[in-house]
Structures are given as structure tokens and as C-alpha cells.
Amino acid sequence: MTGVKALISGAGIAGPALAYWLARYGAQVTVVESASARRTGGQLIDIRGCGRDVIARAGLAEVVRAARTGADGLSFVDARGRRRASVRADGFGGDGPVADTEILRGALVEILHEATGGSVEYVFGDRIDALDDRRDGVHVTFGKSAPRRFDVVVGADGLHSGVRGLAFGPDGARLRHLGYYVSFWTARNTLGLGDWTEVYSEPGRTVGARAVRGNTRLMTILAFRSAPFRYDPRDTAALKTVVRSRAAGMRWRTDELIDQLEDTPDFYFDACSQVTLPHWSSGRIGLVGDAAFCASPMSGHGTTIALVGAYVLAGELARAEGNVVAGLRAYEERLRPWITRVQRFGQGNGKTMTPRTSAGIAFRRGVVALQERLPLGDLLLRDQIRLSNGFALPDYTPYERTRP
């Protein structure tokens, strides 16, 4: 790919991961990000199965492992805070309900940025306003920077991708609402949790807390079932009001977590949705990560498929030796069957996270208890474990030109 000019929109996880591999294959890579600086906040994320393999191939396994949050396990609690069923992280090959590799999103972003900083151009505080795919490449108009031409442009800009809108039109039916909403925020560790997660559910809603940052803070989550409703993603005050109203009356220690919403530095709220597209590319313009195939937070595989997607996209572009259109098509052909399986898993996993009835909550607790007690409890999670490891990474080392 020596001499190929690539533009990536989005400096979260998928974007820098793609930049890393493209630079390793010799491309000249630019990443544009609308935020004014790296986004160091964010929720706790999992890296599972073949996602860990990608990290290892990038030579980042040791630094990622050192940055893990150190979770030992998870308990489902009742309204009085009694742990009714638990599962440890050191079982199931690291791919169980609590992944062996859990890391704060901001920490992984920082690692990927440091791995690419010397070989990739980052442009913060700007965005792509227009794309014109011509015979000589993609002519890009930016919000602030001067226009430039690139051989390939990739949208790695998330669920509400601007590149996807420019290349494929308004989202419309391409966003599949799963019937849930989710919110994350950081709180003080008033629960006294140490390297552990506790989850409490009532019919149709779930609240949980996970100890992070040396057990001084909690990464808090609220998930609730709901039909789609309109909201402004930029109106944080209004969204916090939604969270308070949806959590109102919940028992356990929900109130003390909700009371910390006002001062949290990294509040997040969005619908649990999936992106479904007939194609992940149009000409020399492609998509990766949530922009192409968001499986929703309920899948537990969002970071994994972003890392694997970036690896495969870069590798297939390198294999295509300058034929960008062919490389984009090969990437989709190779990856889509596995992504479809992950999305199907995500559609069902929300029911487990936020059961509709008290009977559903009791059933979940019973299943987890069986996993803990049975010698072959991992059989109950066999499909999930197979899914996490269900994609065989191709070998693209023949196309390497440099190591960022």
C-alpha cells in the first residue's frame, strides 16, 4: 500500500486501530476527529476472543493487559444487596459474562493513539462535510481544513456516522432499535466494591456498578426497556432527567448512584440500536466498526468486532495492492457472516440483561448459579464462547512494510 493516501473519520477505537494497520502496510494515513482532543472518558469495554488476538498481533497485548481494570467477577444482587448468584472472570477462557480483558474505553483509546502517533496524521476539531468519489480518488471537503484528495475514505465515526450519511443517505431503516436504552456514568465508590461488579434488576430495568480506577470510582449503568422516543443527544440535562425518571422508585442502592448524575464527568446515553446495511462500501468509501455494523452494547462484542473489522479491512486493502474497491468488497465478503452472528446474539442478549418480568430475573439468577456450581458450567455459555472466537484471523504479514 506504499503511497496510498487514506482518510479515516473518527478517532475512537476503530479509527486508530485501522490507522495502525494501514500504516503498517505502508499507507499514508490521516485521521480526522470532530472533537477538539482525544476523548479519554467513556464506559468499560470488553475485548474478547479474536479481538484479543488482534491486540496480540499488533504487539499491544502487554500494555493492554497492564491497563485492565482488574475485575474479579460479577454478582446479581437482590433489593437488600445480598449476592444471589455470582460468576468469576477467570473462568470460561476469559470470554464469560465478565471478560478477562476489561478496560476503560479512554485507556484503550490512549494506547491506540500512542501506537500510531509517530506514523499517522491526526486532525482534531474538524469534520468531513462532503465527499466526491471521482476517477482519480475521493475529493474531500472539510469543515475547516482545505480540501484534499484521498485514495480511500473510511467512516469509523460511530453509530450516528456522518460518513455513512454522506455515502449512503439518511439512516432511516438502517438503524434497528432493539427496544432498550442504556446510560453510563462514573460515580464515587459509595458501595465499597473491590474489583467486582454488582447488578440489580427489576422488571424492565437494570442498574449496575463496577469498581474502576483502583476501586475509587464506579462505572455505573442503567438499562431500561422502552419503545423508541425522540431525544436530542446533545441535551445532556434533558437526558439526565430521562435517566432519573426511568430509575425512579428502584430499590437496592439505586438512589445514591442516580444522585451522582449531576457531577459525573462522562455521562453517556443512547438507544441500543444496530446498524444494518446492504453494503459496507460505495466505490472508494467504506465503513468500519459501529458505523458499518453496530451490534449494540447488549452484544458485549462491540470493541471486539471493531478491532477485528479494522484488522481485516486494512489487510484486504493491502492484499488488493491499490485496487481499493476490490479490497473493500473482499473485506465485507470475509467478515459479514461472523458480524451477522454477533448481531443476532446482541438481539437476544438484551433480554438477559434486562428481563421483562420477575420470573425472567429469577430464571437468569438460576442459570448463573448453575454456571457457578456445575463442573461443566461453561457448557451453558458454549455459544457465546464460540462466537467470541468464531472468526479465524487471516495472515496479512506478507504485506507489512513498517511497524508504527
Phi, psi and omega per residue, in radians:
M1 nan 0.220 -3.105
T2 -0.946 2.187 3.129
G3 1.598 -0.234 3.111
V4 -1.228 2.270 3.137
K5 -1.726 2.071 -3.084
A6 -2.077 2.381 3.057
L7 -2.013 2.270 3.102
I8 -2.077 2.274 3.059
S9 -1.728 2.054 3.127
G10 2.047 2.093 -3.104
A11 -1.986 0.650 3.089
G12 -1.483 -1.894 3.122
I13 -1.864 -0.931 -3.094
A14 -1.076 -0.684 -3.096
G15 -1.108 -1.007 3.094
P16 -1.077 -0.591 3.088
A17 -1.098 -0.771 3.088
L18 -1.118 -0.729 3.130
A19 -1.036 -0.716 3.138
Y20 -0.995 -0.892 -3.066
W21 -1.240 -0.696 3.111
L22 -1.061 -0.749 3.114
A23 -1.133 -0.615 3.129
R24 -1.147 -0.465 3.108
Y25 -1.631 0.091 3.004
G26 1.789 0.036 -3.111
A27 -1.326 2.732 2.991
Q28 -1.652 1.969 -2.922
V29 -1.997 2.333 3.011
T30 -2.121 2.346 3.069
V31 -2.033 2.184 3.094
V32 -1.920 2.387 -3.063
E33 -2.392 2.285 -3.088
S34 -1.200 -0.530 3.100
A35 -1.181 2.695 -3.078
S36 -1.344 -0.247 -3.139
A37 -2.774 3.046 3.090
R38 -1.007 2.446 3.108
R39 -1.576 1.788 -3.008
T40 -1.581 -0.145 3.120
G41 -1.504 -2.854 3.047
G42 2.044 2.987 -3.000
Q43 -1.422 3.079 3.063
L44 -1.353 2.392 -3.117
I45 -2.249 2.739 3.134
D46 -1.862 2.559 2.927
I47 -2.122 2.063 -2.991
R48 -2.118 2.711 2.928
G49 0.758 -2.051 -3.072
C50 -1.218 -0.272 3.003
G51 -1.167 -0.681 3.050
R52 -1.128 -0.608 3.108
D53 -1.118 -0.667 3.089
V54 -1.101 -0.780 3.111
I55 -1.037 -0.707 3.129
A56 -1.135 -0.755 -3.139
R57 -1.146 -0.470 3.100
A58 -1.395 -0.098 -3.119
G59 1.338 0.389 -3.057
L60 -1.958 0.131 -3.051
A61 -1.053 -0.745 -3.076
E62 -1.167 -0.770 -3.103
V63 -1.235 -0.614 3.077
V64 -1.169 -0.744 3.138
R65 -1.080 -0.665 3.135
A66 -1.175 -0.429 -3.095
A67 -1.651 0.003 3.136
R68 -1.031 2.778 -3.133
T69 -1.457 -0.216 3.044
G70 1.375 0.609 3.135
A71 -1.184 2.376 3.069
D72 -1.712 -0.423 -3.141
G73 2.947 -2.980 -3.041
L74 -2.437 2.498 3.057
S75 -2.237 2.456 2.952
F76 -1.628 2.200 -3.033
V77 -1.967 2.811 3.054
D78 -1.690 -3.058 -3.051
A79 -1.107 -0.399 3.126
R80 -1.615 0.060 3.105
G81 1.478 0.167 3.117
R82 -1.379 2.323 3.133
R83 -1.354 1.954 -3.042
R84 -1.664 -0.399 3.087
A85 -2.776 2.444 -3.068
S86 -2.396 2.759 3.056
V87 -2.498 2.416 -3.113
R88 -1.650 2.716 -3.109
A89 -1.395 -0.331 -3.048
D90 -1.503 0.128 3.057
G91 -1.775 3.061 3.007
F92 1.086 0.489 3.107
G93 1.131 0.361 -3.129
G94 1.444 0.090 -3.077
D95 -2.103 0.464 3.129
G96 -1.491 -2.813 -3.130
P97 -0.987 -0.595 3.004
V98 -1.934 1.992 -3.082
A99 -1.248 2.588 3.085
D100 -1.131 -0.575 -3.137
T101 -1.913 1.628 3.031
E102 -2.011 2.370 -3.029
I103 -2.591 2.569 3.060
L104 -1.172 2.427 -3.084
R105 -0.947 -0.755 -3.123
G106 -1.089 -0.588 3.125
A107 -1.181 -0.717 3.109
L108 -1.188 -0.688 3.075
V109 -1.005 -0.779 -3.137
E110 -1.099 -0.724 3.130
I111 -1.088 -0.790 -3.127
L112 -1.160 -0.665 3.118
H113 -1.140 -0.737 3.130
E114 -1.136 -0.585 -3.138
A115 -1.242 -0.375 -3.088
T116 -1.962 -0.105 -2.980
G117 -0.997 -0.574 -3.081
G118 -1.522 -0.133 -3.041
S119 -2.231 -0.073 -3.067
V120 -2.181 2.401 3.076
E121 -1.517 2.160 3.084
Y122 -1.893 2.308 3.092
V123 -2.127 1.848 -3.131
F124 -1.664 2.725 3.098
G125 1.289 0.455 3.126
D126 -2.477 2.970 -3.116
R127 -2.645 2.901 3.060
I128 -1.532 2.164 3.121
D129 -1.724 -0.521 -3.102
A130 -2.696 2.601 3.113
L131 -2.261 2.280 3.125
D132 -2.257 1.785 -3.090
D133 -1.493 1.865 -3.116
R134 -1.961 -3.119 -3.114
R135 -1.131 -0.546 -3.081
D136 -1.655 0.114 3.127
G137 2.328 -3.038 -3.128
V138 -1.697 2.083 3.096
H139 -1.570 2.142 -2.986
V140 -1.986 2.263 3.021
T141 -1.817 2.215 -3.116
F142 -1.789 2.871 3.097
G143 -1.189 -0.641 -3.084
K144 -2.165 -0.753 -3.045
S145 -1.292 2.863 3.096
A146 -1.208 2.646 3.119
P147 -1.046 2.597 3.127
R148 -2.502 2.829 3.105
R149 -1.981 2.417 3.125
F150 -2.304 2.705 3.103
D151 -1.386 -0.476 3.112
V152 -2.628 2.486 3.083
V153 -2.197 2.309 -3.121
V154 -2.201 2.242 3.031
G155 -1.524 1.991 3.042
A156 -2.120 0.675 -2.952
D157 -1.859 0.541 2.870
G158 1.480 -3.049 -3.065
L159 -0.953 -0.713 -3.097
H160 -1.787 0.841 -3.005
S161 -0.966 2.208 3.043
G162 -1.279 -0.648 3.114
V163 -1.113 -0.698 3.106
R164 -1.061 -0.721 3.110
G165 -1.109 -0.682 3.137
L166 -1.233 -0.653 -3.055
A167 -1.514 -0.533 -3.015
F168 -2.149 -0.037 -3.110
G169 1.593 3.120 -3.102
P170 -0.982 2.663 -3.053
D171 -1.019 -0.930 3.132
G172 0.878 -2.206 -3.059
A173 -1.276 -0.030 -3.099
R174 -1.353 -0.190 3.043
L175 -1.798 2.093 -3.130
R176 -1.805 1.914 3.129
H177 -1.330 2.283 -3.056
L178 -1.645 0.010 3.110
G179 1.594 0.263 -3.122
Y180 -2.377 2.736 2.939
Y181 -2.235 2.672 -3.097
V182 -2.447 2.499 3.092
S183 -2.320 2.479 3.072
F184 -2.190 2.555 2.981
W185 -2.799 2.722 3.118
T186 -1.617 2.371 -3.136
A187 -2.323 2.880 3.021
R188 -1.205 2.628 -3.097
N189 -1.424 1.200 3.122
T190 -1.325 -0.190 -3.141
L191 -1.502 -0.225 -3.119
G192 1.242 0.466 3.137
L193 -1.290 2.468 3.077
G194 -2.186 1.891 3.130
D195 0.892 0.762 -3.060
W196 -2.593 2.820 3.077
T197 -2.142 2.409 3.004
E198 -2.146 2.446 -3.078
V199 -2.292 2.317 3.119
Y200 -2.209 2.341 -3.113
S201 -2.229 2.515 2.868
E202 -2.165 2.822 -3.073
P203 -0.884 2.100 3.066
G204 1.467 0.001 3.141
R205 -2.710 2.563 -3.074
T206 -2.440 2.426 3.024
V207 -2.215 2.473 -3.133
G208 -2.542 2.808 -3.141
A209 -2.501 2.393 -3.130
R210 -2.233 2.228 3.139
A211 -1.221 2.263 3.138
V212 -2.410 3.048 3.087
R213 0.892 1.019 3.128
G214 1.118 0.512 3.134
N215 1.164 0.303 3.092
T216 -1.575 -0.312 -3.101
R217 -2.304 2.862 3.059
L218 -2.095 2.318 2.911
M219 -1.562 1.971 -3.001
T220 -1.815 2.500 3.124
I221 -2.304 2.430 2.919
L222 -2.178 2.201 3.056
A223 -2.153 2.439 3.117
F224 -2.560 2.621 3.091
R225 -1.400 2.480 3.093
S226 -2.968 2.576 2.931
A227 -1.185 2.783 -3.135
P228 -1.030 2.468 3.022
F229 -2.460 2.765 -3.097
R230 -1.446 2.459 3.057
Y231 -2.742 2.732 3.099
D232 -1.681 1.954 -3.083
P233 -1.102 -0.260 3.137
R234 -1.592 -0.191 -3.101
D235 -1.599 1.416 -3.056
T236 -1.069 -0.694 -3.122
A237 -1.068 -0.758 3.134
A238 -1.155 -0.653 -3.130
L239 -1.222 -0.620 3.060
K240 -1.127 -0.604 3.068
T241 -1.122 -0.693 3.081
V242 -1.050 -0.798 -3.126
V243 -1.084 -0.768 3.137
R244 -1.074 -0.746 -3.099
S245 -1.182 -0.654 -3.119
R246 -1.283 -0.433 3.134
A247 -1.639 -0.093 -3.053
A248 -0.998 2.300 3.080
G249 1.495 -0.108 3.124
M250 -1.189 2.447 -3.135
R251 -1.521 -2.649 -2.981
W252 1.117 -2.342 -3.138
R253 -2.059 0.620 -3.076
T254 -1.085 -0.724 -3.063
D255 -1.018 -0.720 -3.088
E256 -1.236 -0.384 3.040
L257 -1.391 -0.741 3.119
I258 -1.133 -0.620 -3.127
D259 -1.085 -0.317 -3.118
Q260 -1.618 0.052 3.122
L261 -1.007 -0.674 -2.997
E262 -1.078 -0.613 -3.026
D263 -1.811 0.070 -3.065
T264 -1.196 2.451 -3.105
P265 -1.504 -0.155 -2.981
D266 -2.525 0.909 3.132
F267 -1.159 2.395 3.124
Y268 -2.369 2.436 3.076
F269 -2.596 2.361 3.053
D270 -2.903 2.882 3.024
A271 -1.293 2.601 2.965
C272 -1.456 1.794 -3.071
S273 -2.269 2.781 3.034
Q274 -2.093 2.575 3.078
V275 -1.710 2.165 3.078
T276 -2.164 2.114 -3.114
L277 -2.247 2.508 3.063
P278 -1.168 -0.490 3.102
H279 -2.540 2.622 3.133
W280 -1.704 0.074 3.135
S281 -2.619 2.759 3.043
S282 -2.462 1.884 -3.067
G283 1.108 -2.169 -3.137
R284 -1.654 0.214 -3.121
I285 -1.929 2.183 -3.115
G286 -2.257 3.056 -3.131
L287 -2.333 2.665 3.100
V288 -2.609 2.761 -3.136
G289 1.185 -2.612 -3.098
D290 -1.000 -0.543 3.141
A291 -1.054 -0.585 -3.094
A292 -1.683 -0.750 -2.935
F293 -2.605 0.781 3.100
C294 -0.870 2.256 3.121
A295 -1.797 -0.052 3.135
S296 1.483 2.686 3.094
P297 -1.022 -0.422 -3.114
M298 -1.204 -0.273 -3.127
S299 -1.319 -0.460 -3.068
G300 1.242 0.138 -3.063
H301 -2.199 0.241 -3.043
G302 -1.039 -0.815 -3.141
T303 -1.214 -0.677 3.140
T304 -1.058 -0.824 -3.108
I305 -1.268 -0.446 3.051
A306 -1.172 -0.776 -3.139
L307 -1.160 -0.770 3.135
V308 -1.176 -0.725 3.118
G309 -1.050 -0.753 3.119
A310 -1.102 -0.727 3.140
Y311 -1.085 -0.824 -3.092
V312 -1.221 -0.730 3.140
L313 -1.050 -0.847 3.131
A314 -1.084 -0.747 -3.115
G315 -1.123 -0.718 -3.134
E316 -1.254 -0.587 3.032
L317 -1.132 -0.678 3.093
A318 -1.154 -0.748 3.140
R319 -1.088 -0.575 -3.094
A320 -1.284 -0.194 3.037
E321 0.894 0.929 3.053
G322 1.720 -0.284 3.089
N323 -1.497 1.457 -3.023
V324 -1.026 -0.770 -3.100
V325 -1.061 -0.770 3.117
A326 -1.127 -0.686 3.128
G327 -1.121 -0.719 3.117
L328 -1.125 -0.698 3.129
R329 -1.186 -0.701 -3.137
A330 -1.137 -0.668 3.083
Y331 -1.013 -0.809 -3.137
E332 -1.176 -0.764 -3.115
E333 -1.059 -0.661 -3.099
R334 -1.316 -0.657 -2.949
L335 -1.674 -0.506 -2.959
R336 -1.007 -0.718 -3.113
P337 -1.009 -0.714 3.118
W338 -1.215 -0.718 3.114
I339 -1.052 -0.692 3.118
T340 -1.055 -0.694 3.102
R341 -1.149 -0.718 3.124
V342 -1.111 -0.723 3.136
Q343 -1.134 -0.686 3.093
R344 -1.098 -0.690 3.091
F345 -1.092 -0.728 3.132
G346 -1.075 -0.609 3.138
Q347 -1.129 -0.601 -3.127
G348 -1.553 -0.464 -3.032
N349 -1.221 -0.448 3.091
G350 -1.063 -0.561 3.124
K351 -1.146 -0.577 3.110
T352 -1.301 -0.688 -3.120
M353 -1.173 -0.715 -3.075
T354 -2.315 1.380 -3.109
P355 -1.047 2.632 -3.099
R356 -1.377 -0.483 -3.022
T357 -2.279 2.909 3.058
S358 -1.111 -0.617 3.104
A359 -1.116 -0.657 3.105
G360 -1.148 -0.664 3.099
I361 -1.130 -0.751 3.131
A362 -1.142 -0.674 3.133
F363 -1.119 -0.776 3.106
R364 -1.034 -0.777 3.134
R365 -1.057 -0.701 3.137
G366 -1.159 -0.705 3.121
V367 -1.106 -0.762 3.131
V368 -1.117 -0.685 3.112
A369 -1.094 -0.666 3.094
L370 -1.124 -0.722 3.118
Q371 -1.026 -0.643 -3.096
E372 -1.296 -0.562 -2.975
R373 -1.707 -0.536 -3.062
L374 -1.378 2.431 3.082
P375 -1.023 -0.549 -3.139
L376 -1.942 0.687 -3.103
G377 -1.056 -0.410 -3.129
D378 -1.167 -0.287 3.079
L379 -1.086 -0.513 3.139
L380 -1.212 -0.354 -3.141
L381 -1.945 0.295 -3.039
R382 -0.975 -0.788 -3.090
D383 -1.128 -0.713 3.130
Q384 -1.127 -0.758 -3.123
I385 -1.129 -0.727 3.095
R386 -1.104 -0.674 3.136
L387 -1.119 -0.770 -3.120
S388 -1.067 -0.498 -3.109
N389 -1.964 0.367 -2.944
G390 -1.557 0.168 3.097
F391 -2.206 2.183 3.128
A392 -1.496 2.032 -3.109
L393 -1.191 2.207 3.050
P394 -1.184 2.811 3.107
D395 -1.743 1.974 -3.137
Y396 -1.906 0.225 -3.084
T397 -1.039 -0.489 3.107
P398 -1.070 -0.299 -3.063
Y399 -1.732 0.026 -3.121
E400 -1.199 2.414 3.097
R401 -2.061 -0.483 -3.092
T402 -2.783 2.915 3.041
R403 -2.069 2.034 -3.125
P404 -0.993 nan nan
